[in-house]
């Protein structure tokens, strides 16, 4: 989505809100999506990061 110039924040937030108690959402981003992380913290979701390279981060979200 980012490559097409789209901002996926609303789609990611919608997907996070649908997570079951034992589910994890993984997103792949070319940077640390700080505003998204801040928003999910305010909604009391957990997240963690895995830096794969300088241009690839895996971000995981859970309830």
C-alpha positions as CSV (number, residue, x, y, z in Angstrom):
1,X,0.0,0.0,0.0
2,X,2.8,2.4,0.8
3,X,4.4,1.8,-2.6
4,X,1.1,2.9,-4.1
5,X,1.1,6.1,-2.1
6,X,-1.7,4.9,0.2
7,X,-1.8,5.3,4.0
8,X,-2.9,2.0,5.5
9,X,-3.4,3.3,9.1
10,X,-7.2,2.9,9.0
11,X,-7.0,-0.6,7.5
12,X,-4.4,-1.7,10.0
13,X,-6.4,-0.4,12.9
14,X,-9.6,-2.1,11.6
15,X,-7.7,-5.4,11.4
16,X,-6.2,-5.0,14.9
17,X,-9.6,-4.4,16.4
18,X,-10.8,-7.7,14.9
19,X,-8.1,-9.7,16.6
20,X,-9.1,-12.6,18.8
21,X,-7.4,-13.1,22.1
22,X,-5.0,-15.6,20.7
23,X,-4.4,-13.9,17.3
24,X,-1.4,-11.8,16.2
25,X,-1.4,-9.4,13.3
26,X,1.9,-9.0,11.4
27,X,2.6,-6.0,9.2
28,X,5.7,-5.3,7.1
29,X,6.9,-1.7,6.8
30,X,9.9,0.1,5.4
31,X,10.2,2.1,8.7
32,X,9.0,2.1,12.3
33,X,5.3,3.3,12.1
34,X,5.5,5.4,15.2
35,X,2.0,7.1,14.9
36,X,0.4,3.7,14.5
37,X,2.3,2.3,17.5
38,X,1.2,5.3,19.6
39,X,-2.4,4.8,18.6
40,X,-2.4,1.1,19.3
41,X,-0.9,1.8,22.8
42,X,-3.7,4.2,23.5
43,X,-6.2,1.4,22.5
44,X,-4.3,-0.9,24.9
45,X,-2.9,-3.3,22.3
46,X,0.5,-4.8,22.6
47,X,3.1,-4.6,19.9
48,X,6.7,-5.7,19.2
49,X,9.2,-5.1,16.4
50,X,11.6,-7.3,14.5
51,X,14.1,-5.3,12.4
52,X,14.9,-7.5,9.4
53,X,17.0,-4.9,7.5
54,X,17.5,-1.1,7.2
55,X,14.4,-1.0,5.0
56,X,12.2,-3.8,6.5
57,X,10.5,-4.0,9.9
58,X,8.0,-6.6,11.0
59,X,5.5,-5.2,13.5
60,X,3.3,-7.5,15.4
61,X,0.1,-6.6,17.3
62,X,-1.9,-8.5,19.8
63,X,-4.6,-7.8,22.4
